Amino acid sequence: MRTIIPWQNRLFGNFDSMQELVGKFFTEEDGTRRFLPQTDVMETESHFEVSFDLPGISPDEVEIEVHEGQLAVSGSRELDREQENVTYHRLERQQGKFRRVFNLPADVSEESIAARYHDGVLTVSIPKVEQAVPKKINVEVTDN
């Protein structure tokens, strides 16, 4: 059986329904907006590094927690978009709450995690635990 509904509208019904569905993904349960800052994760022999693009967010507005093998970084960014007599033609900068959670490998030192903030980029450095190197024990030969 064929339908007269254009294929573009079959998934969401119409554009408004699609916009509403996408909006729910970027909205918290309390109605506030959320966003996911862009993040890079890298590894060297000695540590992991997680960098977050957070332009316009003060370091005081960012919370970093380590708990049960997870690194959680959260905060919020609010942009002033309530100006009178202003017509916005494009709004691409995201605002609202964010929370990113990463599982940490077992071979990291949670106590030594450090963070620095420079030019709108938060970098969290996660040092690896030095691997225990087996110690060779020499056998002493005695006359007895």
URBEL-V728595 format. One record per helix or strand of 2 or more residues. SS is the DSSP state (H for helix, E for strand). FROM is the first residue (numbers start at 1). LEN is the number of residues. If there is no record, write none. Layout:
BEGIN
SS:FROM:LEN + SS:FROM:LEN
END
This chain:
BEGIN
H:7:3 + H:15:11 + E:33:2 + E:39:5 + E:47:7 + H:59:3 + E:62:6 + E:70:8 + E:96:8 + H:110:3 + E:114:5 + E:121:8
END
